[in-house]
Each structure stands twice: as structure tokens, then as C-alpha cells.
């Protein structure tokens, strides 16, 4: 299966239900999940610094591969799947993953990855224990297969502490100004995308102007090596909210006049 990198990053707020660095508790190490069925992801405080009170947002990914960065395949961002198919509540996320995302072998190929942003700057990345999927119809690239040959047991990759406290080169705290810089004018492994616009109530065929300028693209003519540098994009949190209420008006009764006779014709 070709490498899949999502171009859009969606944030979910870390809650006060957890008060320290992340430790995954579900899925269990060595568990076998069924493709297309519900996956429940749960985590708790690990007791390691930094405290989650000092973290602001997170991204949650389903990954596969070995424990070395070059062999890790980031399959899909679970928090970007969206409300109706994947819900995040407190320290629990639940939803379904498509059957073509990966392969069913090798055993224990899958693990979860959470990137948390620190208020003081930088990020910290935690990984879950490994688990398997049965019923997957996709195919892993050779880098994943080779990476799995070096894995022993069910431990995922080691956590990556890139917070400002332990990394002088960590990104500074995120503020609103960085989101106003044109994306293709930014440099470095961490970039910032503006808030996603709310869809309009009307579609205008005349308004075809792009929101942002185009960027250059070079088409590869030969096989490329696995990237050694991982890019991270932070998207500004959406402030738009929607409220709804129950419609308490009773449904209209079925017609009893000539219209009823007309509708009955279609019951045959």
C-alpha cells in the first residue's frame, strides 16, 4: 500500500481528566482487533513529566511498522476522522478504521501515536503497545515488513521528548500570529495552518479565487527513499460552534382524501 500522509491536521483539546504524560491502556498489548469493527482507544496519566496540565492540544494517529523512525508508517489521524465516525471524549476515543488501511500481517504491526503540544514550547510524542488487526485487505510497503523483523515483543517505539525544557531548539509557544503567515512561506519541520473556514450557506459559481497561492510540485521519476524528517502541521483551532434543539412538533397525519388513494397505488 502506498504511503498515506494526511494534509490536514485537526486538534482536540486535552482535558483535565488526565494530569500527567500519556500512557495508553487500550488496546491491550498483543490484542487482535477486527478490521471494520469499533476500536476503543484509552489512556491515563503515566506519572512522567510534563504534566498534561502543561500541554495544550494533541493529535492521535494509527501507525504501523518497526520502532525506528524510518520504518514507521503513519496510516491515518484518528482525531481527524470526525464526529460521526470517530468520537473523542475525555481520555477515550472510539470509532472505526477502514479495512484497506493496512495489512493483517505481520503480527503486532500496529500501534498508536499521540503528539502533544507543550505550553512552554515543543512537543512530546507517546506510543502505545503493539497490537494486530485481522481482516485487513491492504498491503504494507517493504519498509514496514523489514522494520517488523527487528521488533521483539509488544513494546512500541520510545517516547520522543521535544519539549523546550529538554530541547533548546523546540518550537516556541503557539500564538495567533504564526497562523497568519502564508503556509508556503514557512520553513522548518513544524508549520501552522490557518483556521478552516466554515462552509457558506450558498455556493457562488463566480467566486473561484483560490484562498492561498499555489506551490511548486516536482514529480518523482525514480523511487525515492523513506523520508528521514517528519513534518508536523498545526491547524488553528476552530472557534465556530453549532447548537441544535429537538423538534417537539408532532408529525402531520397521513392524508385521508384522494391523496391517500393516490399513495395507496404505490403499495403494490
N, C-alpha and C positions, 0 to 999 in steps of 0.2 A: 504494500500500500504506500502511496506517495506521502511524503511528509506533509502534515497539515498544521499550519500556523494561523490562528485567528487574528485578523487585522484589527479587531475592536476589543478593547478592554472595558469590562464593566465592574464597578466596585460594589461591595456590600459592606455595611458598617459593622465593625466588631462590637459585640455587646458586652455589658458588664457581667454577664453570666460566667465569664471566664476571666481569671485575674492573673494569668501568667502565660509564658510561652506555650505554644500549642503542642499537645500530644494527642494523636489520633487513637480512638478507641473502637471505631467501626469503619470499614470492615475489619474483621479479625485477621491476624497474621495467618497465612496459609489457607484462608477461606476460598471457596469456589462459588462465584456468582454466576447467574444465568443471564446471558445476553438478552436484552429487551425487557427484562424484569426490573422492578424497583431496586435501586441501590440507596442505602442509607449511610450517610457519612456523618460521624460524630467525633467530637474532640473535647478535650478538657485541658485544664492547666497542667503544665509539666513541672512547674517549680523552678524552671530555669529563667534567667533574665534574658531579654527585658520583659517586664510585666506588660500584659495586654492593655492595661490602663494607659501605657505609654505608646500604644500602637493605634493607628487611626483607621486603616482600611485593609482589606485583604482580597486576594484572588485565589481561587481554588481550581486546580487542574487535575485531570486524569492523565497519567503518564504511563509509559511502558519502556522497557529496556534495562540496561545494566546500571551500575552505581556510578560509573564515570560519566561526566557531562557529555562527552562526545557520543555516547550510546543511548542517551535519554531522548525518547520521542514524546513531545508534548502533544497529546492527542486532541484534547478539547477542554475549553474552560467551562467548568460546571456552573459557575455563578453567572455566566453569560447566556445560559440556555433560556432563562426567563421563567416568569411566574407560573404559567400553566403546566409546564413540563418538569421544572426543577425548582423547588422551593427551599429557601434558606430561612430558618427560624432559630434565633439564638445561636447555640453551638451545635446545630444539626442542619444538614442539608439532605434533601430527599428528592429523587426523580428517576428518570430512565435514561439509558445511554443506548444509542443505536447499535444494531448488530454488526454493522460494517466498519465500526471504528477501528477494530484491531483483529487479532487472530486468537485462537483458543490455545495455542501452544507457542513457546514453551510454558511450562507450569510456573506460576508465581511471577509472571511477566509484568503485572500491573501494580501501580502504587499511586498515591495521591500526593500532590504538591501544593503547599499553601505559601504564598508570598505575602507577608505582612509589612506594611509601611510604618516606620517609626516616626513619632512626632519630632524627635531630635535629629532626624535625617537618616537616610539609608533604609535598607530593608532587611528582614530576616526570613529565611526560607526553611520550612519544615516539611519532612516527608513521612508518609505513613508506612507501616509494614506492607509487605508484598502480598498480593492475592491473585487468584486466577479467574478467568472467565471461560465458561463453556458456551457453545453455540455461536461464537463469533464467526463471521463469514469473510472478514478481511484478511490481509496478508501483511506481516511485518517486513520492513526492509532488512537487508542483511546486517546493518549496523546494530539493530536490536537483537537479532539472533546471536551475533558474535558477542555482544555485550552481556547477554544472559549466561554465556558459557563461563564467565568469570564470577558469577554470583553464587554464593553459598549461603543457604538458609533463607530466611524470610525478611531480613532487615532491608529497609530502603536505603537510599543514599544518605550521607551525613548532612546534618543541617548546615545552612550557609548563613553565617552572621555577617552581614554587610552594613550593620548599623554604624552611625557616626562614632559611637563610643569605642568601637573596635576597629573601625576602618576610617582613617583620616580623609580618604578620598570619596566617602559616601556622599550621596546627593543631599543637598540642603533641604530643610523642611519645605514642603509644598505650599505655595501661596497662589492666590488667584492670578498674579501677573504672568506666571510661566505658561498658563493656558492661552494667553493672548499672543504668544509667539507662533508664527506660521510653522506648521509641523515640519515641512521640508527645509526650514531654515535652522532647525535644531540639530545639535550634534551630540555624540556620546551614546552609551548603551541605554540610557533612560530618557524617555521623551514624554511629552504631555500633549494630549489631545483635548480640544475644547468640548464643552458640554454638548451632548447630542441634541439636535433641535427637535421640538415637538411637531409631529406631522400636522400640516394645515387642515382646516375643515373643508377647503376647496382646492382642487387641482387646476392650476393655470397652465395651459399649453404654451403661453407666450413667455413665461418665466423659466428660461432654460440656462441661465447663467450658473456656472459651477460655484460651489461655496468656496473652494480653495483652488489655487493654481495647480497645474499638473506637474508631475515629477518624472524624471527620465527613467527609462527601463531598458536594461540590457538583457537580451535573450541569450541564454547559455547554449553554446553549440557543442559542448562536450560535458561529460559527467563532472559534477562539482563535489568537492569533499564536504563532509559533515561540518557545519559551522562550529567554530570554537568559541564564538562570542554570542551571548544570548541578549537579545534586545527586549526591553520592557517598556510598554506604553501604558501610561496612566491617563484615564479619561476622567474629566471633571465630573463630579457627582451631579446627578440630575436633581433639580430643585422643584420640578413640576410634580404636582400631585393630583390625584383624581379621587373624588368621593362619589359614592353611589348610595341609593336607598331602595328599599323594597317597594314594588308596586302593589299596593293593597286593594286596588280596584278589581272587582270580580270580573271574570271573563264574560263576554256577551254570550247569551244563549244561542243555540243553533236556530236557524230560520225555520219557520213552520208554514210558510206560504208557498208560492210557486217555486221560489228559490230552493226550498227543501226538496221538491220533486226533481228539480234540475240536478242537485247534488247527489241524490239517490241513484241517478243514472250511472254514476261513476263507481258505484259499489260492486258492480258485477265483476 
